[in-house]
Amino acid sequence: MQLTDLLMNEGLAQHGGPKTVTSTFSWPLYDDTEVEAVAAVVRSGAWGNPDCAGLVAQFEQEFAAYCGSKYAVSCVNGSVSLRLALIACGVKPGDEVIVPPYTFIATASTVVEANCVPVFVDIDPDTYNLDPRAIEAAITERTRAIIPVHFGGQACDMDAILDIARRHNLRVIEDAAHAHGAEYKGKKLGTWGNVGSFSFQSSKNLTAGEGGIVVTDDDELYALMNSLRNVGRIEGGQWYDHYNPGCNYRITQMQAVLLSAQLQRLEEQTLRRDENGRYLNELLTPIDGITPLTRGHGETLHCYHLYIFKYDKSHFNGLPKNEFVERLAAEGVPCFRGYPHPLYRQPLFQQKNFMCYALPESVDYSQVLCPVAERACAEEAVWILQHAMLGTRQDMEAFAEAIRKVQRLS
Ligand SMILES: *Cc1c(COP(=O)(O)O)cnc(C)c1O
């Protein structure tokens, strides 16, 4: 073949060659059902619901039923939902809360907002979830809670985490922002700990643009979170009587109906991503230098908010991860290099920019090192985004082919 042919037919898309993946993937997915539901609320004039009743309560009941939990309390986003859970769980200033370092900032920054100390515990290299083997060593007499994150939609080892929590009398708040509809041992994520917290931000598997929700089976936690999200009002109380230090964290009725409609699509989408993820594992495992995160840790349904594989540049002619990801994205795979650093490296923690929050002087994040999270950020982790996991089997085959092409031409 002539060099020009090679460039035309086989060259990297980054260098002007044809893209391997020709499908496009959009998100969110909706039709007239969503448009009409929102339009009906707009026409009704009842855009807000200061009582958290009506359409907001209706969505909460639907979501609680879907998860199999007794209660759900919606709120403005998946950060505030973590905050509601932490405060309701009774954390006090200076208490320690165990979090993973490989997650979105909110998992740890809400701990700071609650005047508590995030303690970072490394992740398991097979799943990128909080490593239960490392949790116990991090527990002190000030530890009050653990926030396991079901990263990318894969279940944490909840049996091990709940066992540790029971033995040390700790609260468990599941950060299920990636895990709507996913299951561990046949039971929905978010329903294993004391509280489960979800986000409805635009990128999440269930979205209304913004929004969040907590689920719980505990009557007291429910009453407190319900009060905290509605300016400290209590059930049966007067309109201008405020009992708890909450704010107005309520969602609109437009969000509520959008979420009700989107919830109808969630089960089918979750099953499709799970099936595509299993297939992509089969396709990628034989490729040298590509190792998908492993399954078989109790997750009976993985919702693949992120499909994650580990990249080893030594099988790609030394191509750095970020350059690999750019080439793969140019081939049409909706992918991302993920977090650049473990959370403790963020200026927030390194400089302890905690504003008025009362953290002990002794806390020093410059000494924290979680090697698995470091490696994931710097060298290893590549994410394929959830909306791409809603594609066809042929799309999964095209993703694998794109990786092989980048390997051949690097
Ligand atoms: C998105 C996300 C959150 C926060 O959700 P917002 O709705 O954006 O506030 C919390 N934890 C994790 C792991 C997330 O990915």
The ligand as an SDF file (V2000), in Angstrom:
LIG
                    3D

 15 15  0  0  0  0  0  0  0  0999 V2000
  -21.9310   14.0870   40.6050 C   0  0  0  0  0  0  0  0  0  0  0  0
  -21.4290   13.5460   41.8770 C   0  0  0  0  0  0  0  0  0  0  0  0
  -21.7990   14.0760   43.1250 C   0  0  0  0  0  0  0  0  0  0  0  0
  -22.5120   15.3820   43.3010 C   0  0  0  0  0  0  0  0  0  0  0  0
  -23.5850   15.5840   42.5680 O   0  0  0  0  0  0  0  0  0  0  0  0
  -24.0420   17.0470   42.1170 P   0  0  0  0  0  0  0  0  0  0  0  0
  -25.4700   16.8230   41.7600 O   0  0  0  0  0  0  0  0  0  0  0  0
  -23.1960   17.4480   40.9520 O   0  0  0  0  0  0  0  0  0  0  0  0
  -23.8730   17.9660   43.2650 O   0  0  0  0  0  0  0  0  0  0  0  0
  -21.3910   13.4220   44.2800 C   0  0  0  0  0  0  0  0  0  0  0  0
  -20.6290   12.3250   44.2140 N   0  0  0  0  0  0  0  0  0  0  0  0
  -20.2250   11.8100   43.0530 C   0  0  0  0  0  0  0  0  0  0  0  0
  -19.3780   10.5710   43.0590 C   0  0  0  0  0  0  0  0  0  0  0  0
  -20.5810   12.4120   41.8430 C   0  0  0  0  0  0  0  0  0  0  0  0
  -20.1380   11.9080   40.6860 O   0  0  0  0  0  0  0  0  0  0  0  0
  1  2  1  0
  2  3  1  0
  2 14  2  0
  3  4  1  0
  3 10  2  0
  4  5  1  0
  5  6  1  0
  6  7  2  0
  6  8  1  0
  6  9  1  0
 10 11  1  0
 11 12  2  0
 12 13  1  0
 12 14  1  0
 14 15  1  0
M  END
$$$$
